[in-house]
Amino acid sequence: MSLQQTLQNILTNPTFLATWIAFVVASEAVLVWDLWTNNNEMKSLMKLVWVLTVLYSGPLGLAIYWYSGRQQIAHDSFWRKGFRSVAHCYSGCGAGEVTGIVLTVGILALANFYVIAITFGFAYLFGYALTVGPLVQEGETWRQAIKDALYSETASITVMEIVAISVDIWLAGEATMGDVLFWSSLFFSLSLGLIAAYPVNLVLIYYSVKEGMMNPKKMATDMGM
């Protein structure tokens, strides 16, 4: 049995999807409780970044938040900056990919060429938007935030979506919105895109293309918490 068939057999199982949804709901509950109880000073768009990251990747997204996104982290690091950076990219790209796949495959049933082109377009649009918003809230002008987003996020979005979209098309095949495989392969591919883009963000931070998002512990200190 090929790798593709093995993964399809797992992802087609309704129990797998139901279990995954349960993990996502539990992870979101923990995240929301911690954001509003222990990290309420966080900017609203940054909270949205983490809510979307956990929505797409459940326990993996929660682990990334717990390791890098809370003011209670013991100390900041290169690796934590990388995770915060990729979460910004992922939150927007994921929204764009879900929108694109649902529209082009689930509703319009377009050919793969159009699926890829339109989904990439949505991923870039949403990815840039979810980067520009937090930068503006941190004090940048709209012009500078847009310039920074285009310069710093393009490589990360491109790698993330090449992996995510190709895996989704490879696994989902002819699945429609009424099939378990349509949804399970979508969320599986999103998480693979996140993993693929993480080292890209580390490289971008290392070479100062990206600064990495602000240390949440420092943010709380600056606000007098």
PyMOL commands that set and color helices and strands:
alter all, ss='L'
color gray80, all
select helices_A, chain A and resi 3-12+14-37+44-68+78-107+112-137+142-172+180-206+216-222
alter helices_A, ss='H'
color red, helices_A
deselect
rebuild
show_as cartoon
